[in-house]
Amino acid sequence: LIQFIQAWSLWREGLAKDLVDPSVSESCSDEEVLCCIHVGLLCVQDDPDARPPMSAILTTLESRSTPLATPDKPLYFSRRNKVAKRADYSQDSVDTETLTVVEGR
């Protein structure tokens, strides 16, 4: 969870290279690594409709010529914030259940 949030935050700040292990940097170009991070962030967006289809991911990774959308906050980040906000406004009530009994004629 923390890694998704950290990756998204660093990407937004233009510091995504800080996520990359030095041994990976030696065997791949910065462009390749940043493309993979970008695609990964697109795949964990809160809105499923905003996530790219697998065909677009493959095209992007193979050619790197496909322009990529700007990723929104990761799903885990958004849900955590929603839960925290919901906790601030929750109202406890003893009478929260409804019981329905179906009877024949």
Order of alpha helices (4+ residues) and beta strands (2+ residues): alpha-alpha-alpha-alpha-alpha
